[in-house]
Amino acid sequence: MVNTLPATGYPKARRITFRFGEQHSHDKYFVDGDMVFSHFVAGMSGAFPAGEESFIRSVRRVAALITDPVLKKRVTGFVGQEAMHGQEHRRLNDKLVELGYPIAWLDSERAKERAARLEDRLPAHVHLAMTAAAEHYTAVLAQRVLASDELQSIPGDPEVWNLLNWHALEELEHKSVAFDVFRAAGGDERTRIGVMAAMYALTLPLTYVSLAVALARDPNARRQPVRVAREGYRLFTGPLFRGLMPELAKYLRPGFHPDDIDTSALLSHWQRELFGADGVLNDHLK
């Protein structure tokens, strides 16, 4: 089965299934045997399902305000893609929990109930501004993953890499949808920038703390503090994080739009690579 490439501006959900049960290695540290990097990827994956569901809810809260038919189609694609991301990451997360990663709480009913209560207290435009800002984070990370030969060459579980590349591709396909919904629903620059400023300030502290907590719960990490320090330094000075904060800060510029960052050539390349005539993930499509 060959997937039809999405038309520009119209992200389309691909019904896809990854074969974690067949191909997932049983090496706990599935990113090149790197303890810290593996915990980082596991934590990101653990947070995605609940996060994607929150993004979908934020857009649906203002659905009645969207009248432009083009944007409506883009929202439909966005929702479909985010739902599939949550589904497939949830399947991966089950395997990661089996390997001993402490990520189950991120998608627990208790955590989701707390998130829902917080959302209910937030004005709809603030919830949506949080989604638009988070989509900028995922787009910047997606661009780094897909554009970096250094990252792509890191040995790791092949099916995890397939998942990450597919997810990154679709994040670029819909990177401006939540932003455009925010604007169409009457969101203002002050709210957009203020929400991002708060999230930006918390980025590194939350990343460090959450990763430290996960590693503290890993008996191997507790026994090898020198290794943890070495791998942590390598992660945060490597291609994923190097120069990341200035890239994220572009969102704070008045008048910014996600499409100001041109990823069209990268997007076309990976659409062909993954889902073109000889796409490596065509056999994963339903």
Salt bridges, closest charged atoms under 4 A:
ASP34 OD2 - ARG234 NH2 2.84
GLU52 OE2 - HIS85 ND1 3.63
GLU52 OE2 - HIS167 NE2 3.28
GLU53 OE2 - ARG90 NH2 3.05
GLU82 OE1 - HIS85 ND1 3.00
GLU82 OE2 - HIS174 NE2 3.72
GLU88 OE1 - ARG91 NH1 2.71
ASP107 OD2 - ARG90 NE 2.61
ASP107 OD1 - LYS112 NZ 3.91
GLU109 OE2 - LYS112 NZ 3.27
GLU119 OE1 - ARG57 NE 2.80
GLU119 OE2 - HIS127 NE2 3.75
GLU135 OE1 - HIS174 NE2 3.03
ASP157 OD2 - HIS24 ND1 3.60
GLU159 OE2 - HIS284 NE2 2.72
GLU170 OE2 - ARG14 NH1 2.78
GLU170 OE1 - HIS85 NE2 2.79
GLU171 OE2 - HIS85 ND1 3.42
GLU171 OE2 - HIS167 NE2 2.93
GLU171 OE1 - HIS174 NE2 3.17
GLU173 OE2 - ARG14 NH2 2.87
ASP180 OD2 - ARG74 NH1 2.83
ASP180 OD1 - HIS257 NE2 2.76
GLU189 OE1 - ARG192 NE 2.69
ASP218 OD2 - LYS28 NZ 3.35
ASP218 OD2 - HIS39 NE2 2.82
GLU231 OE2 - ARG227 NE 2.88
GLU247 OE2 - LYS250 NZ 3.25
ASP259 OD2 - HIS257 ND1 3.77
ASP260 OD2 - ARG253 NH2 2.87
ASP283 OD2 - ARG19 NH1 3.31
ASP283 OD1 - HIS284 ND1 2.73
